[in-house]
Amino acid sequence: MIGEPQKENDLFYTCSLIEYIARKTKNTKKVVVEKLGKENIKKIYKLAEVYHCENIEKVSDEFIAKTNIKTGTYDIISRCQYNVPTYWDIGKVYKRLIIMVNKDENKYVDTLIDVLSSWIIEKIDNYNSSMYYENPSYIYECYVSGKII
């Protein structure tokens, strides 16, 4: 098989869309995950291949309106002193971590909710640090340890 498995690609898109929504609405991933709710996240994951063919701004606007996500004050972009990683870059970081936490693709949505609501996301969101581009195994070990090691 060439490329990654479809379920992993669907997870990547779901993570990237959540990152996009969080940036657009200036909310933490935890807030976005809570506002979207498990059912909408399951829908995004299930239909990721279809949504991926659409403009991500349009898809995000639909979910922001549907779930009434208000603009917050968590602006990670303006605080960044260096190049800002794309929402696709960060989506890939989250995807890798989620898969390392639980390889069962039937549990990807539950694991996504747990991971994106956890303490480590704030550390990854600090683009002035090196956390977001650290080795995936290191990020995983920090997550499991509950602290930066």
VOMARMI-691965 format. One record per residue: residue number from 1; residue in one letter; x, y, z of N, C-alpha, C in turn. Coordinates in steps of 0.05 Angstrom, whole numbers, plus 5000, padded with zeros to 4 digits. Example, Ala and Ser with C-alpha at 12.3 -4.5 7.8 and 13.67 -1.06 7.14 Angstrom:
// residues 2
1_A_5264_4886_5156_5246_4910_5156_5264_4934_5156
2_S_5257_4955_5142_5273_4979_5143_5258_5001_5157
//
This chain:
// residues 149
1_M_5017_4976_5000_5000_5000_5000_5018_5025_5000
2_I_5012_5043_4983_5026_5068_4981_5012_5089_4998
3_G_5027_5104_5013_5015_5125_5030_5005_5113_5056
4_E_4991_5130_5070_4981_5121_5096_4953_5109_5093
5_P_4946_5092_5112_4919_5080_5111_4897_5102_5112
6_Q_4875_5097_5100_4853_5117_5098_4844_5127_5125
7_K_4841_5109_5144_4832_5118_5171_4851_5137_5184
8_E_4877_5133_5179_4897_5152_5190_4895_5179_5176
9_N_4890_5178_5150_4887_5203_5134_4862_5218_5144
10_D_4841_5203_5149_4816_5215_5159_4821_5228_5187
11_L_4837_5214_5203_4844_5226_5229_4860_5251_5226
12_F_4879_5251_5207_4896_5274_5201_4878_5298_5193
13_Y_4859_5293_5176_4841_5315_5167_4825_5325_5191
14_T_4814_5307_5207_4798_5315_5230_4814_5333_5249
15_C_4838_5324_5255_4856_5340_5272_4862_5367_5260
16_S_4868_5368_5234_4874_5393_5221_4851_5412_5220
17_L_4827_5401_5216_4803_5418_5216_4798_5430_5244
18_I_4802_5414_5264_4799_5424_5292_4819_5446_5297
19_E_4844_5442_5288_4865_5463_5291_4857_5488_5276
20_Y_4846_5485_5252_4838_5508_5236_4815_5523_5250
21_I_4796_5509_5260_4773_5521_5275_4784_5536_5300
22_A_4802_5523_5314_4813_5535_5338_4827_5561_5332
23_R_4843_5561_5311_4858_5586_5303_4838_5607_5294
24_K_4819_5599_5278_4800_5619_5267_4783_5632_5288
25_T_4775_5616_5308_4758_5626_5330_4773_5635_5355
26_K_4800_5631_5354_4817_5639_5377_4808_5624_5402
27_N_4804_5598_5400_4797_5581_5423_4818_5559_5426
28_T_4819_5548_5449_4836_5525_5454_4824_5501_5440
29_K_4840_5480_5435_4829_5456_5423_4809_5443_5441
30_K_4813_5445_5467_4794_5434_5487_4767_5447_5483
31_V_4766_5473_5481_4740_5487_5477_4727_5479_5451
32_V_4743_5477_5429_4732_5469_5403_4721_5441_5404
33_V_4736_5423_5417_4727_5395_5419_4701_5394_5435
34_E_4699_5409_5457_4675_5409_5473_4651_5420_5458
35_K_4656_5442_5443_4634_5455_5428_4625_5437_5405
36_L_4644_5425_5391_4637_5407_5369_4621_5383_5380
37_G_4631_5371_5401_4618_5348_5413_4626_5323_5398
38_K_4623_5301_5411_4632_5275_5400_4618_5268_5374
39_E_4592_5273_5372_4577_5266_5348_4587_5281_5323
40_N_4592_5307_5326_4602_5322_5303_4631_5314_5296
41_I_4647_5308_5316_4674_5298_5311_4673_5272_5296
42_K_4655_5254_5305_4652_5228_5291_4643_5233_5262
43_K_4626_5252_5258_4617_5258_5230_4640_5269_5213
44_I_4655_5287_5225_4678_5297_5210_4697_5275_5203
45_Y_4703_5258_5222_4721_5235_5217_4710_5216_5196
46_K_4684_5210_5198_4672_5191_5179_4671_5202_5151
47_L_4666_5228_5148_4664_5241_5122_4689_5257_5114
48_A_4711_5252_5128_4736_5267_5123_4744_5266_5093
49_E_4741_5244_5081_4750_5242_5053_4733_5260_5035
50_V_4708_5264_5041_4690_5282_5026_4697_5311_5033
51_Y_4699_5317_5060_4705_5344_5069_4732_5353_5058
52_H_4751_5335_5056_4778_5342_5047_4777_5353_5018
53_C_4757_5346_5003_4754_5355_4976_4742_5384_4975
54_E_4732_5393_4997_4720_5420_4998_4740_5439_5010
55_N_4734_5465_5008_4750_5485_5020_4748_5484_5050
56_I_4771_5482_5064_4771_5479_5093_4757_5503_5107
57_E_4759_5526_5095_4746_5550_5107_4716_5546_5107
58_K_4705_5536_5084_4677_5531_5082_4667_5510_5103
59_V_4682_5488_5104_4675_5467_5123_4676_5478_5152
60_S_4697_5493_5158_4700_5503_5185_4677_5522_5191
61_D_4670_5540_5172_4648_5558_5177_4622_5544_5183
62_E_4617_5522_5169_4593_5506_5174_4592_5495_5202
63_F_4614_5484_5211_4615_5473_5238_4615_5494_5260
64_I_4628_5517_5254_4628_5539_5274_4600_5549_5277
65_A_4585_5552_5255_4557_5562_5257_4539_5541_5270
66_K_4542_5516_5261_4525_5494_5271_4528_5491_5301
67_T_4552_5494_5312_4557_5489_5340_4560_5515_5356
68_N_4555_5538_5343_4555_5564_5356_4581_5569_5371
69_I_4604_5565_5358_4629_5571_5370_4635_5601_5368
70_K_4637_5613_5391_4642_5642_5393_4672_5647_5392
71_T_4679_5672_5384_4707_5680_5384_4718_5683_5412
72_G_4741_5670_5417_4754_5671_5443_4777_5690_5443
73_T_4795_5686_5462_4819_5703_5465_4845_5687_5463
74_Y_4844_5662_5456_4868_5645_5455_4881_5648_5428
75_D_4897_5668_5425_4909_5674_5399_4938_5665_5398
76_I_4943_5640_5390_4970_5629_5390_4986_5640_5366
77_I_4973_5650_5346_4988_5660_5322_5002_5687_5328
78_S_4988_5705_5340_5000_5732_5344_5022_5731_5364
79_R_5023_5711_5382_5044_5708_5402_5069_5696_5390
80_C_5067_5684_5366_5090_5670_5355_5111_5690_5344
81_Q_5135_5686_5352_5157_5703_5343_5171_5692_5318
82_Y_5165_5668_5311_5178_5654_5289_5158_5645_5268
83_N_5166_5629_5249_5148_5618_5229_5126_5602_5243
84_V_5102_5607_5235_5079_5592_5246_5075_5567_5230
85_P_5074_5544_5244_5069_5519_5229_5040_5520_5218
86_T_5035_5507_5196_5008_5507_5185_4990_5490_5202
87_Y_4964_5493_5198_4945_5476_5211_4948_5447_5202
88_W_4958_5443_5177_4964_5416_5168_4988_5404_5183
89_D_5008_5420_5188_5032_5411_5203_5023_5402_5231
90_I_5007_5419_5244_4999_5412_5271_4979_5389_5271
91_G_4962_5387_5251_4944_5364_5249_4960_5338_5248
92_K_4983_5339_5234_5000_5315_5232_5012_5308_5259
93_V_5020_5328_5275_5031_5323_5302_5010_5310_5319
94_Y_4986_5321_5318_4964_5309_5334_4957_5281_5325
95_K_4955_5277_5299_4949_5250_5288_4969_5229_5298
96_R_4994_5236_5296_5015_5217_5305_5013_5211_5335
97_L_5008_5231_5351_5005_5227_5380_4981_5210_5386
98_I_4959_5215_5373_4934_5200_5378_4938_5170_5371
99_I_4951_5165_5349_4956_5137_5341_4975_5124_5360
100_M_4995_5138_5370_5013_5126_5390_4999_5120_5416
101_V_4980_5137_5423_4965_5133_5448_4946_5109_5445
102_N_4934_5106_5422_4915_5084_5418_4914_5077_5388
103_K_4926_5054_5381_4928_5046_5353_4901_5035_5342
104_D_4881_5031_5359_4856_5020_5351_4840_5041_5336
105_E_4837_5038_5310_4824_5059_5294_4795_5062_5302
106_N_4783_5042_5315_4755_5045_5325_4754_5064_5349
107_K_4777_5070_5361_4778_5088_5384_4790_5115_5378
108_Y_4796_5120_5352_4809_5145_5344_4794_5170_5354
109_V_4768_5170_5351_4752_5194_5359_4754_5198_5390
110_D_4750_5177_5405_4752_5180_5434_4780_5189_5443
111_T_4800_5177_5430_4828_5184_5437_4834_5213_5428
112_L_4823_5221_5405_4826_5249_5396_4815_5268_5417
113_I_4791_5263_5427_4779_5280_5447_4796_5281_5472
114_D_4806_5258_5481_4823_5258_5505_4849_5273_5501
115_V_4862_5268_5478_4888_5281_5473_4885_5311_5469
116_L_4866_5319_5453_4863_5348_5447_4852_5364_5470
117_S_4842_5350_5491_4833_5363_5515_4854_5362_5537
118_S_4877_5351_5531_4898_5346_5552_4917_5369_5555
119_W_4933_5368_5575_4953_5388_5582_4974_5393_5561
120_I_4981_5372_5546_5003_5374_5527_4997_5392_5503
121_I_4972_5397_5497_4965_5413_5474_4975_5442_5478
122_E_4972_5452_5502_4982_5479_5508_5012_5481_5503
123_K_5027_5460_5509_5056_5459_5504_5062_5458_5474
124_I_5047_5442_5460_5050_5441_5430_5043_5467_5418
125_D_5022_5481_5428_5013_5506_5418_5033_5529_5421
126_N_5053_5526_5438_5073_5547_5442_5093_5545_5419
127_Y_5088_5559_5398_5105_5557_5374_5132_5571_5378
128_N_5136_5585_5400_5162_5596_5407_5180_5576_5420
129_S_5169_5553_5426_5185_5531_5437_5189_5510_5415
130_S_5203_5489_5421_5208_5468_5401_5189_5444_5403
131_M_5170_5445_5421_5154_5421_5426_5139_5411_5401
132_Y_5128_5428_5385_5112_5418_5362_5128_5404_5341
133_Y_5154_5409_5340_5170_5394_5320_5189_5374_5333
134_E_5185_5367_5358_5200_5346_5371_5194_5319_5359
135_N_5211_5300_5365_5206_5273_5356_5179_5263_5367
136_P_5163_5250_5350_5137_5241_5360_5139_5222_5384
137_S_5160_5206_5386_5163_5189_5409_5168_5205_5435
138_Y_5182_5227_5433_5186_5244_5456_5160_5257_5465
139_I_5145_5267_5446_5119_5279_5453_5101_5258_5466
140_Y_5101_5234_5456_5085_5213_5467_5094_5207_5496
141_E_5120_5204_5500_5130_5198_5527_5123_5221_5547
142_C_5124_5245_5538_5116_5268_5555_5086_5265_5562
143_Y_5070_5259_5542_5041_5256_5546_5036_5235_5567
144_V_5048_5212_5563_5044_5189_5581_5054_5196_5610
145_S_5077_5211_5611_5088_5218_5637_5072_5240_5651
146_G_5057_5255_5635_5041_5277_5647_5058_5302_5652
147_K_5082_5302_5640_5099_5326_5643_5120_5326_5621
148_I_5133_5349_5618_5155_5351_5599_5179_5337_5612
149_I_5191_5318_5597_5213_5303_5609_5240_5311_5596
//
